[in-house]
Amino acid sequence: MNMIHTMRYFVIGIYLLMGAHYGSFAQKMKKYKIEDSGMTLKVPALMFPMSESDQALKYPSVRKPIAAFTDENRVIDFGIHIGASQWADTDKELAMLFFKASVLELFDQVDMSYEGIREINGKEFIGFEFISHMRGTQNMPPERMYNYLMYYLYHKKTLVFLFRCPYRDMEVWKPAGKKMIESVKIKKAPK
């Protein structure tokens, strides 16, 4: 019995040390300039730009992301897209209701912890922070993800910023996700 307790504490100790070590790497940021967009942002050193094949798997859409990043396990993702919806810069409250309804429709369950309009680097963003739940199917296991989603409206276009990670990794990656989005600087919006 004593040996079992000792092993448990050893395993828990190793896990905590690895988590702290991994978390410290997750917070070191590298600056990126998004080509042809006039945007810059900081991304954790453990993340890198997605390959074309990763983008095709993660974002199966006619519109390619402006930028997309992932980690080596391809479970932590950050993407920037030009959305299809056309909102005037002055319609933020109405757009926020529309975007929220879209988020609620996408998932089986959404636990919203933040929704609102906030300023980041002199620009107003519509934002949502939530845990999404998807029930599993025969081909897909259940999924619970942390999401930090921001929209920026400009000239009847919408820039969409989405950071996602598995719920189990949220405590380590949530600060990095927020730092990424809060580091975004938009000098001129992409066309």
N, C-alpha and C positions, 0 to 999 in steps of 0.2 A: 504494500500500500504506500509506503514511504517513497519508494522508487517511482511509482506512478505520479505522485504529487511533484516530485523533483523534476521529472520529465515534462510535466505540464507547464511548470514555471519556466523551465528552460525554453520550451517551444514558444510560449507566450512572450518571453523576453526577446528571443530572436525575431519574432514577428514584429514586435514593437520597434526594435532597432531598425529593421529593414524598412518599416513604414516611415519612420522618421528620416532615414537616409534617403529613401525614394522621394518623400515629400520635399526635402530640401532641394533636390535636383529639379523637381517639378516647378519650383519657384524661380529658378534662374532664367532670365528672359533674354531673348535675342531679337534684335530689331530687324524687321523686314519692310521693304518698300514694295508695294503692289504695283507691278508694271502697268503703264498706261492708265492709271486710275488717280494718281495724285494722293494716294492713301499710304500711310505708314502705320505699323502696329508692332507690338512686341509679343513674341510667342515663346513659351517655355523651351528651354534647351533640349528637353527630351522629345519635342515634337519636330516634325519636318514636313515640307510640302508633300501633299499626296501625289502619287503617280497617276497617270491617265487611267490605268485600270482600277486603282482604288477609287478615283472619282466616279468612274462609271458604275461601280458597285454601290457606293454610298449615296450618290446623287443621280439616280437614273432619270434624267430629265433632258429635254431638248436644250435647255440653257445650262451651259457649264458654269460652275462657280467661278467667281473672279479670283478667289484664292481658297485653298482648302489644305488643312494641316491634320496630321494624325500622329499617334505615338507608334513605337515599334510593334506593339501588339495589335494595332489597328482597332482599338476600342475607345480611345479618347479622340474626339473629333472637334474641329473648329472650321466653319465654312462661312464665306461671304458670297452672297448672291445678289443679283438684281432681280427683284420680285416682279411678277406679272401684273400686280395691281397698280392702278394709277390714281394716286391721291395727291391733292393739293397740299402744300406745306401747312396750310391753315386748318386742315381737317384732321388734326391729330386725335382729338377725342373720339370722333366718329370712326376713324381708322382703327383706333385701339379696340373698340367694341367688335369690329369686324375681325381683326386679328385674333382676339381672344376666342371668339366663336369658332374660328378655324382651328385653333389649337385644341379646343375641347372636342371637336369632331374627329381629330386625327387619332386620338388614343382612347382606350377603353376606360381609363380613369386618369384624372389630372388632379394633383394636389398642389394648388397654386400658393406660393409663399410671397410673391411680389407681382404687382402689376401697376404700371404708372408711366408717367412721362418724366424724364430726368435729363439734365444737361450733362454732356460729356465733352470736354475740350471745346466748349463754346457752341455745341450743336445740341438740339433737342432730339432725344430718342424716345421711342415708345418701347417699353420693356416688360418682359415676363420672366419670372423665375419659378420653376415648377419641377415636380417629380412626375414623370409619365409612366403609366402602367399599360402593358400590352399582354393580353392573355395569350398563352401559347396555342399553337395549332399542331396538327400532325407533323408538319415540316419545320416548325419554328418553336423554340422554347419560350416560356414567358420572359418578358423583359421589363425591367424597372430602371429608368434612366433619370439622371439629374440634367436639367436643361436651363440654359441661360440664353434668352432670345431677345434680340434688340432689332428694332426697325428704325431706319432713318428715311424720312420723306424729303424729296427734292425734285423740283421741276416735273411734277407728275410721274415720278418714278419712286421706287422703294428699294433701298439697300437693306438686306437682311443679314444679320450676324447671328450665328448659332454655335454655341458651345454645348457639347454633350459628353457625358461620361456615365458609365454604369454606377448605379446607386451605391454599390459597395466601395467605389473609389471616390465618392463625393467629398469626403472630409479632406482628402489629399489634394484633389484637383479643383474643387470649387474656388478657392482663392486665385488660382492660376487662370481659370476661366474668366473671372471678373477682371483680373489685371489685363488680360488680352483685350477684352472689349473696351475697358476704360483707357487703354493705351491708343486706341484708334484715333488717328488724326486725318481729317478729310480736308485737303486743300482745295480740290475741285472734285466734284462728284463724277463718277464714270458715266459714259454715255450708253 
